[in-house]
Every structure is written in structure tokens, then in C-alpha cells.
């Protein structure tokens, strides 16, 4: 079963069970299980590292420079109590860091947004970007992508008391927020061409606009919306099922980097040994009540 089917079923079940905002209580990540999983990740041998220019450069530097976010609950969230970032994206990034650098692996963190992800790679500020980063032809002209390591679709978020917007079909004439630099504007142009689109620089700005009533809906990646609802205490709800084409998430790398082959080989390795499935369960499955682990997307 696909991740979309699993998460869609969970949302529908919860919606039927209660009229309160979805995931009203929120389920925190099992930090001990997450940390143990990362600590037990595989470590590449010297020959594997030496055969790859991208990995060798990181090994010589002694740290991996990571472009990511720290506000995405299911994917990459900072725990202010211990200063650690956890989630599905964060776990994969930390596993790759360990795979290259071994025990005591370190990464240097750079905060990115939808609008800055390509630029930090083009400028050489980071070695890779892990940030629910959809693979698109336009982006692939500027950078390279490893993966995909995950897939999603688009979704619509509205206030919990909204009765007029039941799906993207109801967005005509409505003020619809999305993130600048994301796939949201193109999705709205295709599926809701009569919506009044307002672009915001960050996910949080779009959420604030919705909660303050400055927009009627927020259209973005479905799993990001699940992420928002899983934080708990939300006054918003999903309107309808996921829609649009499958949206593959990739690892952003500098254009032409041989890190693509290195990371794809790593992803195949952790899919085969069960690490991918365990990370999905602790980061997403246990947080959303989903027990059926999805099949990861095929890799080149």
C-alpha cells in the first residue's frame, strides 16, 4: 500500500471518530528509539568512500554540511530540550552522515526554506539538502537529485469550522495560500485555476495567514499538512483527500555531483536491511497511527 493510502485512511478514520481537530493530542516521537536507530546505522568501508568524490570531500572535512529545516514535526523538528533534530528527513540525513563519517559523526546545519534550497547548493554553502524537497524538471536544471526516497501528493488545509471548502474543487474565488518556491503555485494553477493565490515565503507564514482568516485555505504537500496537524492543538482540518500527481522527494546535491550515485546506493542498502521501514515507523507511522509500512519508491 502506498504512503498516501495509509495516511488517507488514518485521516478518514480519525475524522469519523471525532469532530475535534484532527490529531488534537499529538503524539511525540520516541526519542530513544529514533536515536538508537541512527546510532546503529551502517558505516561505509574505506574503499566505498574513496571511490566517490563527494563522500571523500565530506570525510576529509570531518563534517557534513546539511541544508534542512527544524520546524517540520514528522520530518525534521528541533527538540529545544536536547538540541537534537528528529524526523524522517532528519533521520535519513543523520544516517547518511554516519555512513560517511562513522561513530561520532557530525553535521553542520543550515536552515533553508522553499525559496533558498537551490541557492545554498549553487553557492556551495551545503553538501546536501534534505527538506521534503520535491524533484521537478525546473529544479533539476540547477541542481542534482538523489532518490526519490519518499512520495506524497497535494492537500488542502482549512479552518476547523469551514463548511464550504470540502476539496480543491471548492477553491474557485477563494483566497488560497501556498509557499513561494514550492510546487504549490503550479498545483493550484492546474487544479484550481480560479482560486485567488497568495504566496508566502515560509510554511509558518502561510499557516498564520489561514489561522488569522487572511486566506480561506492553504494548499501544499499533503504530508506537510499532516505534519502540522500532528503537532496537536490545531484549529485546522484537511479538506478532502490527497490529489494530483505523485510528488517524489529527493536529496538535493550540487549539479553534476557523483553524490547522487553514492546516496542512491545508500538508500538501496537501508531499504534492503529494514532501516528505512523502521525509520518510517518511528518518525511517521507511530505519530499518525499508521501501522502498514509503505513500499519505498523505486530508485534508479
N, C-alpha and C positions, 0 to 999 in steps of 0.2 A: 504493500500500500504506500502511496506517496505521502510525503510530509503534509501536503495540502489537505489530503483526505483525512489524515489523522487529526490535524488541528481543527479542520472544519467540523468534524464530528464532535470534538470536545466542546467547541464553542456552542454548537447547536444544543447539545445536551445540557450545558450549563444555562443557556438561555431559557430552556423549557423549565428547568428546575427552580429558577428564581427570577423575580422581577427586579432584583437589585443589580447594580452594575456588575458586569462580569469580572470574575477573579477579585471580588471585593476584599478578600482577606489577603491575597498574595501569598506565595509560597517561596520562602528564601532558599537560595541554593545551599546544598550540603557542602560547606566549605572544606570539610575534612576529606570527603570523597573526591571532590574536584582536585584538591592539592595532591592527594595520594596518586590519583590517576596520572597527573602531569609528571610527578616525581618518578613514576615507573615507566615513562615513555622510552621508546628505543633511542639508541645513540649510534650514529653512523661511524663506521670504521675510517681509519685514516685514508685509505685508498679511495673511498667514496667521496670524501671531502676534497682530496687532492685532484680528483678528476673533474671538478666543477669550479669555474672561476668565481661565480657569485658566492658559493658557500666558502671557498678558500679565503676570500676577502673578509668575510664575517669572522671566520675562525682566527685569522691574523689580527683582526681588530679587537677580539675578545668580547665583543658585544654586538647584538643585532639591533639595528635602528628600526623601530616599528612605528608606522603611522596607523593610528587606531582611534577609537572613541572610548569614553569611560562612563557613558550615560545610558547604555543600551542593556536593559536588565537581563534579557535572555542571552545576549551575545557578548557584551563587553561592558561590565559595570564595576566601577571603583568601590571597594569597601573602605570607607574612611576610617574604620577602626583599626584595620591592619595594613592599609595602604596597598592591598593587592587587587588586581583586576581579574574578574572571573566571568565566564560565559562561554558560549560555543566558539565564537571567533577568538576570544582571548585564549581559550584552551588550545586551539589549533596553533595559534601564534607561539604560545609558550612551548608546545610540543616540538614545533619546528626549531625553535631556539635551542631547546635541549638536544635535539637530534644533531645539530651542528656543533654545539659547544660543550655538551656533556653536563655532568653534575656541576651545580653552582652556576648554571647558565644565566646570563644577564641580558636584558634588552633595555634600550633607551627609548622612552616613549615620547611621541609627538602627537598632539591632539589634531585630528583632521575633521573636516566637515564634507558634505556632499560637493561643495564647490572648490575644495582645496586638495582633494585626493590626487588628482593628476599632477598638480603643480609641485607638490613635495617630492614626487618621484622624478619629474623632469628636472628639478633643481638639484637633485642628488642629496636631499635632506634625510631621506629614509631609504632603507634597503627593501622594504615591502610594506604594503598597505593591506590591513585586514579590517574591513569596516562595512559589512553587509554590502559589498561592492559589486553591483550588477555588471556583468560582462555585456558590453554593447559595441557595435562596429565603430561608432564615433570615438569611444574611449580607446579602443584597440588601435586606432591610428596614432595615438600619442604615447601609449604605454603598452606593456605586455601583460597578459593574464595567465596565471597558473590556475588549474581547476577546470571545471567547476567543482566545488566541494559541497554545495547545497543549492536547493532551488526553492523559489517562492512565487507568489503572484501578487497582484494589487488588491487593496482593500479600501473600504470607506469607513471612516470613524465619524460619529455624530454624537451630540449630547444625549444623555440617557433618556431625556424626556421628549426627544424628537420623534414625532409620529409620521412626518411627511416624507422623510427620506428612508426608503426601505432597501435601496440598492443604488448602484451607479446610474440606473435608468431614471432616477428621480432628481438628478443634479442639474437639469436644464434650468437656467435662470438663477441658480443658487450660487452663492459665494463659496468657492471651493479652494481650500488651501492645499499647497504642496510644497516640496522643497526645491529650491533652485539648484540646478546641477544634478538633480536626481532623474529617474525615469518618469516621475510623476507628471510633468507637463505634457510629455508625449502620450502617456496613457490617457490623460484627460482629453487631449485633442482627438484621440481615436474613439474613445468610448463615451465621452460626454462633451461633444463639441460645442454645445450651447451653454455650458457652465461658465460662470464668471471666475476666472482663475486668478488667484493671488499667490505669488511665490514668496517663500520665506527662506532665509539663509540656513536656518537650523530646524531640526525636529522639534525642539522645545518651543521655539517661536511660533511654529505652526500650531502646536498643542495649545499654547497660551491664547492664540487668536480664537481657536474653537471654544475654549472654556469661557472666554470673555464675551462670546457672542459676536465677534467681529467677522467671523465666517460661519457658514452653515455646516460645512463638512471638511474633512481632511482626508485626502487621497494619497496614499503612499504604499510602500511594501507591506503586505499583509502581516508578515511576521514581526515587523517593527510595531505594528498596531497591537498585536498580541503581547509584545514586549511591554508596551505602555499599560495595557490592562492588567498584566500580571504583577505590576508594581503594587496594586491594591489601592483602595480608596478612590477609584476613578469615578468621575461623574459622566463618563462617556460609554458608548457601546458600538459594536460593529453593526453596520447596515448591510445585510446581505452576505453572500458567500464570496470567497476569493474569485477574482475574474482576470481575464487577459491571459497572455501567453506565459508559459513557464519562464521564470526570471532566474537565470543562473548566477550564483555568487562566485566571484573569483578572487584570487590573491593578486593584488596589483604589484607589478615589478617594473623596473626601468625598461624602456623599449629595447628589444633585442637581447635581453638578459638570458643567459643559459640557466638561470634560476628556475625558469619555467619547467624544464625537464627534471630538475632536482626536486622541486616541490611536488610535481605530479607523481614521481616515483615514491616520495614520502607518503603522499595521500593514499596511494595504492597499498602501501605497506600497512598503514594503520587501519584501512578498511579490512584488509585480509586478517589482521590479528585481533580484530574486535575493538580496538581502541576508539575508532570513530563512533561506533554504536554506543559504547559506554559513555563517551563524552556527550553525545546527543541526549542520552537518558538523564544524566545528572544536570545538564545545563538547560534542557528544554522539556524533555518528557516528564520528569518528576515535577516540574514547575507548572505544567499545564494539565496534568492528569492524564497524559497520553502514555500508554504502555507499549504500543506497537511501534517498534523502531522502524523508520522508513529505510528504503533501499537508497544508498547514496547515489548521486548522479554518476553516469559513466565518464571516465576520464580518457583523454586522447592517448 
